[in-house]
Structures are given as C-alpha cells and as structure tokens.
Amino acid sequence: MRRQQLLDSALALFVTNGVQATSTARIAREAGVATGTLFHHFASKQDLVDTLYLEAKQDLAQTLSSPPDTATLPDELRQLWQRALAWAVDHPCQFKLMLQLNHDPAYTISRHQDLMLTTMGFIGERVEQAQHQGLLAPLPMPLVLSFFRQHFLSTAQLFIEQPELGRQAQYQQGAFQILWQGLQPAPQTEKP
C-alpha cells in the first residue's frame, strides 16, 4: 500500500513539476511517509522513475494486447494505433510522464525502443509482417520504431491538449494516414 502511495504521489508530482524538479523528500511527504520508507521500496529516484515508466508501458501494452476485430494487417495496425491514442487520452498522467522521459538524457532512443519491444513486441512483429507482405517499406526496425514513437507522442499530446480534435474522425484517420504513408514503400520508377 505504501509503495503504491509513493508511486501515485511521484507520478502526480513528476507530471506537475517535472522529474528533475521533484525531490524524493517531496514525494515521501506527499505520500505521507518518511523518506527512508521511499528508499525501502525504491533504491533511488531513478528506480522510482523507471518503475513508473515500465508500469505505463505495461498498462499501454495490456490495452493493445487483445486481438483486433479484423483479418487484414493494415486494419489491425490501425486499430492498435487508435487504441494507443485512446489509452493516452484516458491516462494523461502516465502519458505526460512518457512525454517527459522522451527528452530525458537518461532515456536513450535505444532504451525507449528496448522497453517498447519488451512490453509490446507484437507491434514489431506486425510491422515485420507488413514489410514482408510489401505493405510497408523494408526499413530498419529502429528507424520504424522511432518514427512510431515520435508520431504517437505528438499526436496523443495534440489530442490531450485539444480533446475536441481527438474526437473528430478526420483527425483520428489523418493521424494514422500520416503514419501509414510515412512507412510506405517507395514507388517503383520505370527505367528508360
């Protein structure tokens, strides 16, 4: 119970004040526990941040893990995309932590990608299937995952800050269209 109080307090403070500006003493005080109790549950502030980030990724993965209602790969990817955006809108604090950590030097691109593949490896599998079927360009996976992540973060941020846009089909469909078209194979040109 105290561990969860610490996680809840830390998340709220990180989202409000930023990770760097939030001290462990402040987290403990907000959770109503001694600072030593925080360090009993978490080895360091970074351990606390890592735990929150992993929990957010696992929560998102859980949302995406149920099978989509379609047989075609493009529709399956579209449904996964829409579920991810809906999760972000429904979990703004967890999403805002993800957004902050996107620019945190402690989280390199490879670290973000490793965590994504660990929690949501099925996305990489679907992308590889689409590449093998010629639906998506045969681009290197780190490049594709980086594009996915950045487009997800920017689109979800827009939909959270301007919810009226996120409710419009034009914006929902347009966000996926940008993603899908950005990963399309280059058109074949005829040689003279």
N, C-alpha and C positions, 0 to 999 in steps of 0.2 A: 504494500500500500504506500509506504513512504517513497519507494523507488518511483512509483507512478506519479506521486505528488511532485517529486523532483523533475521528472520528465515533463509533466504538464506545465509547471512553473517555468522551466527552462525554455520550452517552446514559446510560450507567451512572451517572455522577456526577449528572446532572440528575435522574434518577429517584430516586436515594438522597438527595441533599442539596437538591434544588431548583435551578432555573435561576439564580435571583438569588444563591444562596449558593455557587455554583461559580465559581471564578476560572479565567481562561484559563491561568494558570501551573499550576494543579492539573490541568487537562485535559492540558496538554502533559506534565507529569510522569508522569501515569498512562499516557499513550500512549508514554512513553519517548522523547520528542523535546524539542528546545529550543522555548521559547515562540515564537521567531522562525519556526520551522517551521510552527507553528499559523497565524501571520499570513501566511505564504507561501500557505497553502491557503485561508484564510478571512480576509476583510477585517476582520472584527470578531467578537466573541462573538455578536452578533445574527445575523450572516451564518451562523454555525455553527448556531445555533438554527433559523433559517429553513430551512437545508438539511435538518436532521433532520426538521423538521415536514413539509416538502414530500415527503421520501422516505417518511415514514409514510403520508401521504395517497396517494401514488402506489402504494405497496405495497397499501394497502387497495383502491384503485381496480382494481388488477390482479386482486385476488381476486374483485371483483364483476363484472369485465368479461365473463366467459364467460356465454353465454346461459343463462338459467334453463330448466329442463325442463318448461315449461308454456306453454299458449297463452293463459291468462287473465291479465289485468293484475293483479288482486288477488293471485293466486298468485305472479306474477313479483315483485311488491313484497315479498311475504312471504319468498320465497327470498333476495332481496337483503338483507333485514333479517337473516335468520338467518345468512347468510354473513358479514355485517359483525360480528355478535356473535361468531361463531366466530373470525374474524380477531383480534378484540380479546383473546379468551381465549388464543389461540395466540401473540400478540405483546404480552405485558403491558408491556414496557418502552416500546415505541412508543405503546401506548395511554395509559400513565401520563404520557408527555410531552404527548400531546394533552390530557389532562385538566388538567395544569398550565397549559398555554397557554390553556385555556378561560377562565382567570381572570387572565391576564396582560394588563395595560393596553396593552402593545404590540400586542396582537392584538384589534382591534375586531371587533364582530359582522360588519360588512361585510367585513372582511379574511378571517375564517373562511369566510363564505359565498362570497366570490370564489374562494378556494382550493378549496372544495368543488366549485363549478361548473366550475372549470378542470380539476380532476382527475377529477371524477365527474359531468360534465354530464348523463350518461344518467339520473341519478336525477331531476333537474329535469324532463327530458323525459318520464319515466314519470309523474311527478306531474301534469304538464300534460295528458297523455293521459287520466289518470284523472279530472281535473277536467272535461275536455271531454266525457267519457262520463257525467258526472254521478255517478261513484263517490265522488269527493271534493269537498268544498266549494270553490267558486271563490275561495279566499283568496289574498291577495298572496303571491308566491313567497318573499320574505324572511321572512315570518312562518312559512310552512310549513317552510322550511329550518332556521330557528332551533328550531322545535319538534322536528324530526327530530334535529338535532344534540344538543340537550339530553337528549332521551329516550334516544338511543343512548349518550351518555356515562354517564348514570346507570344504565341497565340493564347495560351492559358492566362498570361498576365493581362493581355488585352481584354479577355472575356471576364476576368475578375474585376478589373478596374472599370469596365463598361459593360455590365451584365446585359443591357438591352441589345448589344451587338451579338453576344454569345447565344442569345435566344433566336436569332434570325437564321433561317436555313441558308441564306446567301453567304453568310459568314462561316457557318459550320462547313458547308460544302466547299466554299472557297479555300478554307484553310487546308482541307485535305487535298484539294486540287493542286495547290501550290506544292505540297509535299510530294504528291504522286508525279506531277510533271517535272519536278526538280530531279527526280531519280529515273526518268525515262531514258531508254537507250537513245543514243544519237541517231538521227535519221541517216539512212544509207544514201550516199550520193552516187549517181551513175558516173562512171568514168568515160571520158570522150573517146 
